Amino acid sequence: MTYVFANPYTGEIQGNANLTFQRFFRDLHYFLFMPFYQFGYFIVLSFAFLLLISFLTALCFYKKWWRKLFVLETKKGPLVFFRSLHRLVGLWSVPFSILFSITGIWYFVERTNMADVGTKVNPKLPKMEHIPANAESIDLAYDIDYDRVAEVAQRAIPHFRAEDMNIPNDHHSPVYVRGNSDV
């Protein structure tokens, strides 16, 4: 997959990349860079169940864990300090473990299509229709001075930088200019 970066105002291609920071970590965490035969998916997604079991058993065996959420023993020696630190960090990792395991289990259910979940939550792509352009819409696109539109918007709003425009479909609709301002 190739990502192409284009300037939304000028349409100029500014670069491309086969791999982005986000895509690298998503692929690592979702299928361990092993896309063949979906083997990587099932390794990663089945570990969600192990993570869920791991933190549930920890909470079951560690009695009254909520009382020591904010306790860090510092004056009873290094052994007590490191036990206390381990317990404190472990308890604060529980919300993340819940989030990771629920997300992984959801992806597992979706990927294996249990109870037809995959088809229910992933709707079919909309059908693309070809709508022929009429003379009015073609003329409209060439009638608008887009540089002037951006200039008017920048004069009206202090420190405004136009970054994107929605071109109208007919002569009665406005041009929408989006951008950022320091104000």
C-alpha positions, 0 to 999 in steps of 0.5 A, spaced: 500 500 500 502 506 498 500 513 501 500 519 497 500 526 500 497 532 496 496 539 498 489 540 498 489 547 496 494 546 489 493 539 488 501 538 488 503 531 490 508 533 496 510 526 497 509 518 498 510 513 503 509 505 503 510 505 510 508 510 516 509 510 523 502 509 524 501 503 519 508 500 522 505 499 529 498 497 527 501 492 523 506 490 528 500 489 534 495 486 529 499 481 526 506 481 527 508 482 520 506 475 518 500 476 514 500 469 510 494 465 512 492 469 517 497 466 522 499 472 525 492 475 527 490 469 531 497 469 535 496 476 537 488 476 538 489 469 542 493 473 547 488 477 548 484 471 552 491 470 556 491 477 558 484 477 560 485 471 564 492 473 567 489 480 570 483 477 572 486 471 576 491 477 579 485 481 582 482 474 585 488 472 588 490 479 591 485 480 596 483 487 598 487 490 592 483 497 592 486 499 599 493 499 596 492 503 590 496 509 592 500 506 597 508 506 596 512 503 602 519 507 602 521 507 609 521 499 610 527 497 606 528 495 599 525 489 599 518 492 601 519 498 597 520 494 591 514 489 593 510 495 594 512 498 587 511 492 583 504 492 586 502 499 585 505 499 578 501 492 577 494 495 579 495 501 575 496 497 569 489 493 570 485 499 566 490 498 560 490 490 561 482 491 560 482 495 554 487 491 551 484 484 552 477 487 550 479 490 544 483 484 542 477 479 544 473 484 539 478 483 533 478 476 535 470 475 534 470 479 528 476 476 525 473 469 526 466 471 524 463 468 530 455 469 530 456 472 524 459 479 527 463 480 522 458 481 517 453 485 521 458 490 524 462 491 517 457 494 512 458 493 505 461 498 501 456 503 498 455 502 490 459 507 486 454 510 481 457 514 475 453 521 474 455 524 468 457 532 469 452 537 466 454 543 462 452 547 468 457 544 473 463 544 469 462 551 467 461 553 475 468 549 477 471 554 472 467 560 473 470 561 481 476 564 482 479 560 488 485 564 490 480 570 490 475 566 495 481 564 499 484 571 499 477 574 502 477 569 507 484 571 510 482 578 510 475 577 514 478 572 519 485 575 522 491 570 521 487 565 517 490 560 513 486 557 508 487 549 507 481 546 504 475 548 500 469 545 498 467 546 491 459 547 490 455 543 485 451 549 483 450 556 482 446 557 489 451 553 494 456 557 497 464 555 497 466 552 504 473 554 506 476 551 512 483 552 515 486 555 521 487 561 525 491 563 531 485 567 534 
